[in-house]
Amino acid sequence: MIETHHVFGNYENLYGIHSKSNVGSCDNASAAIPKTAVLMLTAGMLSSVGPSRLHVELAKSLSQRGLASFRFDLSGIGESLAVGSPGSSQKRAAREVQQAMDLLELEYGYDRFMLFGLCSGADDAIVTALEDPRIVCASLMDGCGYRTNRHYAGLLLRKYFPKLLSFRKWQDYLSGLLSKSKVASSTMPQGLDIREFPSQEQALREITTLIDRGVKLRFTYTSGVIDYYSYEKQFYDMFPSFKNRAEIAVSYHPQWDHTVMLREDRHQLIENVTQWFTTKAATIESETTPSNTRDDKVVCSGGRSSQASELSSYTSVYQN
């Protein structure tokens, strides 16, 4: 896998790595160079490596199947410098994802993008897709979720009812009430993740807007978000109007943890995501007519365009 490192962005503060696909190399110059690439969005405060090197392994898998990818750090995370920027964190993230797409379009000629986002990366993917028509697909892992009556019932039986029968839990509870040294924060309930979920009604409108535009969405949930998502068909209980929409795919993996730490779980996730992206990319490429192809000349050894020569001082290529 050939990787190219880039410093980019409006303030040249962002750092990312482009992983070249195995299609369109000099050894296979007659093959058509795909115009679609995958962007991997920052998960929480983790760097572009991803949890347990998830993004690195996914980039390698995609490259082997003929898809290029780009993983990068949002500003203030990993290798990307923090800069003052107005607006919410999600709006800032959306602007930076768009700057990454601008770079890839200029450097390599990609004009369609598919996003992979875990946790907050899934939230950022939705916001970005709403603002940029170049995004055609998004694979969202442990994205937004909303509690249903069945979820509450299951949570009561699985999580709280066993505690009522546990002498040790009652002992800990009473000990906590009597202890004056344990002072909880008055500003945030314990155990809650910091996520900027929209209301359920707003999420419905946003997802509807995307699929009506033709964007394909894949929602994957794990046991890591059991506090708000806990059974197979919960997505369609949250959004009944999506039951017959072919643009949406949903899967639930209660055996996986939030960051897929176990190797066998991570390999299954990578295979699932790779298969979904390659299938969607093949469909998109086949539907593209010659009149939609770009005039920019893309060459071998990294696929650089003549327009991007000014950025050469910020890149280096090595064989992995």
Protein Blocks (a to p, Z undefined) as FASTA:
>chain_A
ZZddddedjkopaccdddddfehiaklmmbccdfbdcddddehjbcfkoghhlmmmmmmm
mmmnopacdddddehiajbccdddedjfklmmmmmmmmmmmmmmmmnopabdcdddehjl
mmmmmmmmmmomkbmbdcdehiaddddfklmmmmmmmmmmmmmmpmklmmmmmmmmmpmk
lccdfkbcghiacdddddfklmmmmmmmmmmnopacdddddfklmmmocbfklmmmmmmm
lmmgmkbccdddfkbcfkomblklmmmmmmmmmmmmmmmmmmmmmmpcfklpcfbdcdee
hipafklmmmmmmgccddZZ
